[in-house]
């Protein structure tokens, strides 16, 4: 049962299993021999009847047979286990090869469909002025929507993060092609609502001034993209990556930016009423003179973020990290802060309501004592024209 096959001693377990089984069999047989010898030595043969001596010898053979049978079953079980492992490994390899073939076939199928879609887009471009809102244009739009369902997200290598991420470059190409086609707003709106552009690869894309309102770009990558003056009202960018993107003067009314990466993003002069920034990472982002009234910042990270002269009134900051945030000349009127980390925050000339400091100290905000010791409230009209709301100034030492 056990044999030495030198090249496989360290890589295969068969040798060690067989050797252990043979060793156990040898120990068992020696134990039988030792017990029998001890029994014979304790009882003289002359004192034992002849029929008892014959019976004791006959009892040894069934035990020996059962032992051999047990070890045989053990060896067969080990062999079957190894066989099943080999079969399982072969099945896994076959499945992997099949999946690879399917991926290759899917990629080729997607390429063919993108060519068909480009032809449809060109046809829309050439016929849209003559066939606006006709049955022909509508059927072309429906066919475009049906073809787009084949675009699946695939693993794309991100050299900066040194990791793979799920992205679809074909969805990004489709969106750019549609944006550069002069079709009527009704047809494009129909496509935007019917087609999901989630997981689109739009890194470094130029989307400046484009109408992307209501679009689904969740999980998409728009790192370093140009979105200046773009319309993203009611759009969904949940879990999207917009690091170092340009969103200056963009419109983001009621946009879903939950769990979005906005580090080092420029969002100056943007209109962001009712925007949702819960769990987003806004570290080092710049929002100079942006309007964020009624925005929500729940569990948001905004270290070193700049809200200089921004309107953040009636917004909610709950459990956010706002260390070293610049609120200079910002309007924080009726903004609620609960469980926020405000260490090192700059509130010079920030506009608040009269009881704002009391609420800040009451709602367990870390760094609120630092704010109370550093700033005092004054009421005049120097901060904003035609207003008498209190503002913070540094205490005189």
C-alpha positions as CSV (number, residue, x, y, z in Angstrom):
1,X,0.0,0.0,0.0
2,X,2.9,2.4,0.6
3,X,5.7,3.0,-1.9
4,X,8.4,5.5,-2.3
5,X,8.2,7.7,-5.4
6,X,10.9,10.2,-4.8
7,X,9.8,13.1,-7.1
8,X,6.3,13.1,-5.6
9,X,7.1,12.5,-1.9
10,X,6.8,16.2,-1.1
11,X,4.1,17.2,-3.5
12,X,1.7,14.2,-3.3
13,X,-0.1,12.9,-0.2
14,X,-0.5,9.3,-1.4
15,X,2.9,8.2,-0.2
16,X,2.3,9.5,3.3
17,X,-1.2,8.0,3.5
18,X,0.0,4.6,2.3
19,X,3.0,4.6,4.6
20,X,0.8,5.5,7.6
21,X,-1.6,2.7,6.7
22,X,1.2,0.1,6.4
23,X,2.7,1.3,9.7
24,X,-0.7,0.9,11.4
25,X,-1.2,-2.5,9.9
26,X,2.3,-3.6,11.1
27,X,1.6,-2.3,14.6
28,X,-1.8,-4.1,14.7
29,X,-0.2,-7.5,13.6
30,X,2.6,-7.2,16.1
31,X,0.1,-6.5,18.8
32,X,-1.9,-9.6,17.9
33,X,1.3,-11.6,17.9
34,X,2.4,-10.2,21.3
35,X,-0.9,-10.8,22.9
36,X,-1.1,-14.4,21.7
37,X,2.5,-15.1,22.7
38,X,1.9,-13.7,26.2
39,X,-1.2,-15.8,26.6
40,X,0.7,-18.9,25.6
41,X,3.6,-18.1,27.9
42,X,1.3,-17.7,30.9
43,X,-0.5,-21.0,30.4
44,X,1.7,-24.2,29.9
45,X,0.7,-26.2,26.9
46,X,0.6,-29.4,29.0
47,X,-2.0,-27.9,31.3
48,X,-4.3,-26.9,28.4
49,X,-6.6,-29.4,26.7
50,X,-5.9,-30.1,23.1
51,X,-9.3,-28.9,21.9
52,X,-8.8,-25.5,23.7
53,X,-5.3,-25.0,22.0
54,X,-6.9,-25.7,18.6
55,X,-9.8,-23.2,19.4
56,X,-7.4,-20.4,20.4
57,X,-5.5,-20.8,17.2
58,X,-8.6,-20.8,15.1
59,X,-9.8,-17.5,16.8
60,X,-6.7,-15.7,15.5
61,X,-7.6,-16.0,11.8
62,X,-11.0,-14.2,11.9
63,X,-9.4,-11.3,13.7
64,X,-6.6,-11.2,11.2
65,X,-9.1,-11.3,8.3
66,X,-11.2,-8.4,9.8
67,X,-8.0,-6.4,10.2
68,X,-6.9,-6.9,6.7
69,X,-10.5,-6.1,5.4
70,X,-10.6,-2.9,7.5
71,X,-7.2,-1.7,6.1
72,X,-8.3,-2.7,2.6
73,X,-11.5,-0.5,3.0
74,X,-9.3,2.3,4.3
75,X,-7.0,2.1,1.3
76,X,-10.0,2.0,-1.1
77,X,-11.5,5.0,0.6
78,X,-8.3,7.0,0.3
79,X,-8.0,6.0,-3.4
80,X,-11.6,7.1,-4.1
81,X,-11.0,10.4,-2.3
82,X,-8.0,11.1,-4.4
83,X,-10.0,10.2,-7.6
84,X,-12.8,12.6,-6.6
85,X,-10.3,15.4,-6.0
86,X,-8.9,14.8,-9.5
87,X,-12.3,14.8,-11.1
88,X,-13.3,18.0,-9.2
89,X,-10.1,19.7,-10.3
90,X,-10.7,18.7,-13.9
91,X,-14.3,20.0,-13.7
92,X,-13.1,23.4,-12.3
93,X,-10.6,23.7,-15.1
94,X,-13.3,22.9,-17.6
95,X,-15.6,25.5,-16.1
96,X,-12.8,28.1,-16.1
97,X,-12.1,27.4,-19.8
98,X,-15.8,27.6,-20.6
99,X,-16.1,31.0,-18.7
100,X,-13.0,32.3,-20.6
101,X,-14.6,31.3,-23.9
102,X,-17.9,32.9,-22.9
103,X,-16.1,36.2,-21.9
104,X,-14.3,36.2,-25.3
105,X,-17.5,35.6,-27.1
106,X,-19.3,38.2,-25.0
107,X,-16.5,40.8,-25.8
108,X,-16.8,40.0,-29.6
109,X,-20.6,40.3,-29.4
110,X,-20.3,43.6,-27.6
111,X,-17.9,44.9,-30.2
112,X,-20.4,44.0,-33.0
113,X,-23.2,45.7,-31.1
114,X,-21.3,48.9,-30.6
115,X,-20.7,49.1,-34.4
116,X,-24.4,48.6,-34.9
117,X,-25.2,51.3,-32.3
118,X,-22.7,53.7,-33.9
119,X,-24.5,53.2,-37.2
120,X,-27.8,53.9,-35.6
121,X,-26.4,57.0,-33.9
122,X,-25.1,58.3,-37.3
123,X,-28.5,57.6,-38.9
124,X,-30.2,59.5,-36.1
125,X,-27.8,62.4,-36.7
126,X,-28.5,62.5,-40.4
127,X,-32.3,61.9,-40.3
128,X,-33.3,63.5,-37.0
129,X,-34.1,66.9,-38.4
130,X,-36.4,65.4,-41.0
131,X,-38.0,62.7,-39.0
132,X,-38.4,64.3,-35.6
133,X,-40.8,62.4,-33.3
134,X,-41.8,60.1,-36.0
135,X,-42.3,56.3,-35.8
136,X,-39.0,55.7,-37.6
137,X,-37.0,57.7,-35.0
138,X,-38.8,56.0,-32.1
139,X,-38.1,52.6,-33.4
140,X,-34.4,53.5,-33.8
141,X,-34.3,54.7,-30.3
142,X,-35.9,51.5,-29.0
143,X,-33.4,49.4,-31.0
144,X,-30.6,51.5,-29.5
145,X,-31.9,50.8,-26.0
146,X,-32.1,47.0,-26.7
147,X,-28.6,46.8,-28.0
148,X,-27.2,48.7,-25.0
149,X,-28.3,45.9,-22.6
150,X,-25.4,43.8,-23.9
151,X,-22.7,46.1,-22.4
152,X,-21.6,44.5,-19.2
153,X,-19.0,45.8,-16.7
154,X,-15.7,44.0,-16.8
155,X,-12.6,44.1,-14.6
156,X,-10.4,47.1,-15.5
157,X,-7.0,47.6,-14.0
158,X,-6.5,50.9,-12.1
159,X,-2.8,51.7,-12.1
160,X,-3.2,54.4,-9.4
161,X,-5.0,52.1,-6.9
162,X,-3.2,49.0,-8.1
163,X,-6.4,47.1,-8.1
164,X,-9.1,45.9,-10.5
165,X,-12.4,47.7,-10.6
166,X,-15.7,46.9,-12.4
167,X,-16.0,49.3,-15.4
168,X,-17.5,49.3,-18.9
169,X,-15.6,51.3,-21.5
170,X,-18.3,50.5,-24.1
171,X,-20.9,52.3,-22.0
172,X,-18.7,55.3,-21.7
173,X,-18.1,55.3,-25.5
174,X,-21.9,55.0,-26.0
175,X,-22.6,58.0,-23.8
176,X,-19.9,60.1,-25.4
177,X,-21.2,59.2,-28.9
178,X,-24.8,60.1,-27.9
179,X,-23.7,63.4,-26.4
180,X,-21.9,64.4,-29.6
181,X,-24.9,63.6,-31.7
182,X,-27.3,66.5,-32.3
183,X,-30.5,64.7,-31.6
184,X,-33.6,66.3,-30.0
185,X,-33.9,66.4,-26.3
186,X,-37.0,64.1,-26.2
187,X,-35.1,61.2,-27.8
188,X,-32.0,61.7,-25.7
189,X,-34.1,61.9,-22.5
190,X,-35.8,58.7,-23.5
191,X,-32.4,57.0,-24.0
192,X,-31.1,58.3,-20.6
193,X,-34.1,57.0,-18.7
194,X,-34.1,53.6,-20.4
195,X,-30.3,52.9,-20.6
196,X,-28.2,52.4,-17.5
197,X,-24.8,54.0,-17.8
198,X,-23.7,52.6,-14.4
199,X,-20.0,51.4,-14.2
200,X,-19.1,53.6,-17.2
201,X,-15.4,54.3,-17.7
202,X,-15.3,58.1,-18.3
203,X,-11.9,58.9,-16.9
204,X,-10.5,62.2,-18.3
205,X,-13.7,62.6,-20.4
206,X,-14.8,66.1,-21.6
207,X,-18.4,66.5,-20.5
208,X,-18.3,70.2,-20.0
209,X,-21.7,71.9,-20.6
210,X,-23.5,68.6,-21.3
211,X,-27.0,67.9,-20.2
212,X,-26.7,64.8,-18.0
213,X,-29.8,65.4,-15.9
214,X,-31.5,62.3,-14.5
215,X,-28.7,60.0,-15.8
216,X,-27.6,56.9,-13.9
217,X,-23.8,57.0,-13.5
218,X,-23.6,55.0,-10.2
219,X,-20.3,53.2,-9.7
220,X,-18.8,55.0,-12.7
221,X,-15.3,56.4,-12.9
222,X,-15.1,60.1,-13.8
223,X,-11.7,60.8,-12.3
224,X,-10.2,64.0,-13.7
225,X,-13.2,64.5,-15.9
226,X,-14.3,67.9,-17.1
227,X,-17.9,68.6,-16.0
228,X,-17.7,72.3,-15.9
229,X,-21.2,73.9,-16.4
230,X,-22.7,70.4,-16.8
231,X,-26.3,69.7,-15.8
232,X,-26.5,66.8,-13.4
233,X,-29.8,67.6,-11.8
234,X,-31.5,64.5,-10.3
235,X,-28.7,62.3,-11.6
236,X,-27.5,59.3,-9.7
237,X,-23.7,59.1,-9.0
238,X,-23.8,56.8,-6.0
239,X,-20.4,55.2,-5.4
240,X,-18.9,57.0,-8.3
241,X,-15.3,58.2,-8.4
242,X,-14.8,61.9,-9.2
243,X,-11.4,62.5,-7.7
244,X,-9.8,65.7,-9.1
245,X,-12.8,66.3,-11.4
246,X,-13.9,69.8,-12.5
247,X,-17.4,70.6,-11.5
248,X,-17.1,74.3,-11.4
249,X,-20.5,76.1,-12.1
250,X,-22.2,72.8,-12.5
251,X,-25.9,72.2,-11.6
252,X,-26.4,69.3,-9.1
253,X,-30.0,69.9,-7.9
254,X,-31.1,66.9,-5.8
255,X,-28.2,64.8,-7.2
256,X,-27.4,61.6,-5.4
257,X,-23.8,61.7,-4.5
258,X,-23.9,59.2,-1.6
259,X,-20.7,57.3,-1.0
260,X,-19.1,59.2,-3.9
261,X,-15.3,59.9,-4.0
262,X,-14.9,63.7,-4.4
263,X,-11.3,64.2,-3.1
264,X,-9.5,67.2,-4.5
265,X,-12.7,68.0,-6.6
266,X,-13.3,71.6,-7.8
267,X,-17.0,72.4,-7.3
268,X,-16.8,76.2,-7.2
269,X,-20.0,78.2,-7.9
270,X,-22.1,75.1,-8.2
271,X,-25.8,74.9,-7.6
272,X,-26.5,72.0,-5.2
273,X,-29.9,72.4,-3.7
274,X,-31.0,69.3,-1.7
275,X,-27.9,67.4,-2.8
276,X,-27.2,64.1,-0.9
277,X,-23.6,63.7,0.2
278,X,-24.0,61.1,2.8
279,X,-20.9,58.9,3.3
280,X,-19.1,60.7,0.6
281,X,-15.4,61.5,0.8
282,X,-14.9,65.3,0.1
283,X,-11.4,65.6,1.6
284,X,-9.6,68.7,0.2
285,X,-12.5,69.5,-2.1
286,X,-13.2,73.2,-3.0
287,X,-16.7,74.6,-3.0
288,X,-16.1,78.4,-3.1
289,X,-19.4,80.3,-3.4
290,X,-21.4,77.1,-4.1
291,X,-25.1,76.9,-3.0
292,X,-25.7,73.8,-0.9
293,X,-29.0,74.7,0.8
294,X,-30.9,71.8,2.4
295,X,-28.0,69.4,1.6
296,X,-27.3,66.4,3.8
297,X,-23.8,65.5,5.1
298,X,-24.4,62.2,7.1
299,X,-21.2,60.4,7.9
300,X,-19.4,62.5,5.3
301,X,-15.6,62.9,5.3
302,X,-14.6,66.5,4.5
303,X,-11.2,67.1,6.1
304,X,-9.6,70.3,4.8
305,X,-12.6,71.0,2.6
306,X,-13.1,74.7,1.6
307,X,-16.6,76.2,1.8
308,X,-15.5,79.8,1.5
309,X,-18.5,82.1,0.9
310,X,-20.7,79.0,0.3
311,X,-24.4,79.0,1.2
312,X,-24.9,75.9,3.4
313,X,-28.0,77.1,5.3
314,X,-30.6,74.6,6.4
315,X,-28.2,71.7,5.8
316,X,-27.7,68.7,8.1
317,X,-24.2,67.6,9.3
318,X,-24.6,64.4,11.3
319,X,-21.6,62.3,12.4
320,X,-19.4,63.9,9.8
321,X,-15.6,64.5,10.0
322,X,-15.0,68.2,9.3
323,X,-11.6,68.7,10.8
324,X,-9.8,71.9,9.5
325,X,-12.7,72.8,7.3
326,X,-12.8,76.4,6.0
327,X,-16.2,78.0,6.6
328,X,-15.0,81.5,6.1
329,X,-17.9,83.9,5.1
330,X,-20.1,80.8,4.7
331,X,-23.8,80.9,5.6
332,X,-24.5,78.2,8.2
333,X,-27.9,79.7,9.2
334,X,-30.2,76.9,10.6
335,X,-27.6,74.3,9.7
336,X,-27.7,71.4,12.2
337,X,-24.5,69.9,13.6
338,X,-24.8,66.6,15.6
339,X,-21.8,64.5,16.5
340,X,-19.5,66.3,14.1
341,X,-15.7,66.5,14.5
342,X,-14.9,70.2,14.1
343,X,-11.3,70.4,15.4
344,X,-9.4,73.2,13.7
345,X,-12.4,74.5,11.7
346,X,-12.2,78.1,10.5
347,X,-15.5,79.9,11.2
348,X,-14.3,83.5,10.6
349,X,-17.2,85.6,9.5
350,X,-19.5,82.6,9.2
351,X,-23.1,83.5,9.4
352,X,-25.3,81.7,11.9
353,X,-28.5,82.2,13.9
354,X,-28.3,83.5,17.5
355,X,-28.6,80.2,19.3
356,X,-26.3,78.3,17.0
357,X,-23.4,78.1,19.5
358,X,-25.7,76.8,22.2
359,X,-27.0,74.0,19.9
360,X,-23.4,73.2,18.8
361,X,-22.3,72.7,22.4
362,X,-25.5,70.7,23.2
363,X,-25.3,68.2,20.4
364,X,-22.0,66.5,21.4
365,X,-19.8,68.0,18.6
366,X,-16.1,67.4,19.2
367,X,-14.2,70.7,18.9
368,X,-17.2,72.8,19.9
369,X,-15.4,74.0,23.0
370,X,-12.5,75.1,20.9
371,X,-15.0,77.1,18.7
372,X,-16.6,78.7,21.8
373,X,-13.2,79.7,23.2
374,X,-11.9,81.0,19.9
375,X,-14.9,82.9,18.4
376,X,-17.6,85.3,19.5
377,X,-20.8,86.4,17.8
378,X,-21.4,89.9,16.6
379,X,-24.5,91.3,14.8
380,X,-23.8,93.9,12.1
381,X,-24.1,94.3,8.3
382,X,-20.5,94.0,7.4
383,X,-20.5,90.3,6.4
384,X,-23.3,90.2,3.9
385,X,-25.1,93.2,2.3
386,X,-28.5,94.0,3.9
387,X,-28.3,91.4,6.6
388,X,-28.1,91.6,10.4
389,X,-27.6,87.9,11.1
390,X,-24.9,87.1,13.7
391,X,-21.5,86.2,12.4
392,X,-18.4,84.8,14.1
393,X,-15.3,86.8,14.7
394,X,-12.1,86.0,16.6
395,X,-12.1,86.9,20.2
396,X,-9.7,89.7,21.2
397,X,-6.9,88.4,23.4
